[in-house]
Amino acid sequence: MFEPDYRNVVACAQNKEVERIPLYEHIVSFDKIGEIIGKDMTALYRGDDRDIHEFFRLYCNFFKDHGYDIVPFECCINDIMPGGGALGDSRVTPAIQEEEDFRKYPWEEIPEIYFNTYSKYFAALRDEMPEGMKAVGGVGNGIFEGVQNLTGYEGLCYISADDEDLYHELFRKVGENNLGIWKRFMKEFGNAYCVLRFGDDLGYKSSTLLSPMDTRELILPQYKPIVDLVHSYGKPFLLHSCGKIFDVMDDLIDKVGIDAKHSNEDQIAPFPVWVEKYGDRIGNFGGIDVDVVCGYAEPEMREYIADVIAKCKGHGGFAFGTGNSIPDYVPAENYLTMIRIVREIRGDFK
């Protein structure tokens, strides 16, 4: 009988190979879980205190029942930032377009808004966590996404050309703001977590979204205090970042000090490429392209997964799941098939 042990995931994040390959997902859609277990998870999450505790009882047990050692959960800063929403949505008028906008922005209000909004969820998660499990996640959104949330990507590019001082100050201020939230989070809820992470998509299919130089000089220095904070609690840090970010991986490992990295897409590089390149230095989380989960029949998916796992063994710690997440559009049957194949390979049903 499967018994969860969060230490398996910690070991992988510390780049140690473990006997039982952990399953890992960055996010599984609440509605997808609800479809699988026959509950309206979104309604529970949006309900009163009793509903929220019931949500997390069901949510945590979903992962336990399906062979996970950990529960992924984060609450995103971007969702509560006044005037936010410009990240990835050109219809939104950016909150910050010039220096005056930056000076008038209510930065000091964000931490209180964050904890007033989310503390009840973190507390319920902690209360409902099954024995042997802990969470992975924490304060969602990284520095680059936080800046774009207020400027938009196109707007940020204009600012970089028109006002270099503002361009630099945006990253510094978002970093300062995020670090303050992380400090309080670790004090109040860090014990519920075994691996801490945020997601910050630095790249796309062909390169980083900003130049490698700007990424190194403006974004990564704001990561380091957060990673150092996590390390001060004796816990590893996992970076989720989509895109082709090979140009800054050495900086992320050697200067920022990330312990592990998640996200892979076959069009950029199959998961074994990441493992072969970096498995001697960091843990690697991911494995199967989401398109494969959506489109492959079981025999082809089994062959794909077995091949990836075989290529990754002997290259440091790794946890297996999709290279991105399980959104609503992934067929439930396919997701469950992926889980079952991994569990069969690791011997859960013998």
Stockholm file with secondary structure:
# STOCKHOLM 1.0

chainA/1-350         MFEPDYRNVVACAQNKEVERIPLYEHIVSFDKIGEIIGKDMTALYRGDDRDIHEFFRLYCNFFKDHGYDIVPFECCINDIMPGGGALGDSRVTPAIQEEEDFRKYPWEEIPEIYFNTYSKYFAALRDEMPEGMKAVGGVGNGIFEGVQNLTGYEGLCYISADDEDLYHELFRKVGENNLGIWKRFMKEFGNAYCVLRFGDDLGYKSSTLLSPMDTRELILPQYKPIVDLVHSYGKPFLLHSCGKIFDVMDDLIDKVGIDAKHSNEDQIAPFPVWVEKYGDRIGNFGGIDVDVVCGYAEPEMREYIADVIAKCKGHGGFAFGTGNSIPDYVPAENYLTMIRIVREIRGDFK
#=GR chainA/1-350 SS CCCCCTHHHHHHHTTCCCSSCCBCCSCBCHHHHHHHHTSCHHHHHTSCHHHHHHHHHHHHHHHHHTTCSEEEEEEESGGGSTTCCCTTCTTSCCSCSSHHHHHHSCGGGHHHHHHHHHHHHHHHHHHHCCTTCEEEEEEECCHHHHHHHHHCHHHHHHHHHHCHHHHHHHHHHHHHHHHHHHHHHHHHHGGGEEEEEEECCCBCSSSBSSCHHHIIIIIHHHHHHHHHHHHHTTCCEEEECCSCCHHHHHHIIIIICCSEEECCBTTTBCHHHHHHHHTTTSEEEEEECHHHHHHCCHHHHHHHHHHHHHHHTTSSCEEEEESSCBCTTSCHHHHHHHHHHHHHHHTTTC
#=GC SS_cons         CCCCCTHHHHHHHTTCCCSSCCBCCSCBCHHHHHHHHTSCHHHHHTSCHHHHHHHHHHHHHHHHHTTCSEEEEEEESGGGSTTCCCTTCTTSCCSCSSHHHHHHSCGGGHHHHHHHHHHHHHHHHHHHCCTTCEEEEEEECCHHHHHHHHHCHHHHHHHHHHCHHHHHHHHHHHHHHHHHHHHHHHHHHGGGEEEEEEECCCBCSSSBSSCHHHIIIIIHHHHHHHHHHHHHTTCCEEEECCSCCHHHHHHIIIIICCSEEECCBTTTBCHHHHHHHHTTTSEEEEEECHHHHHHCCHHHHHHHHHHHHHHHTTSSCEEEEESSCBCTTSCHHHHHHHHHHHHHHHTTTC
//
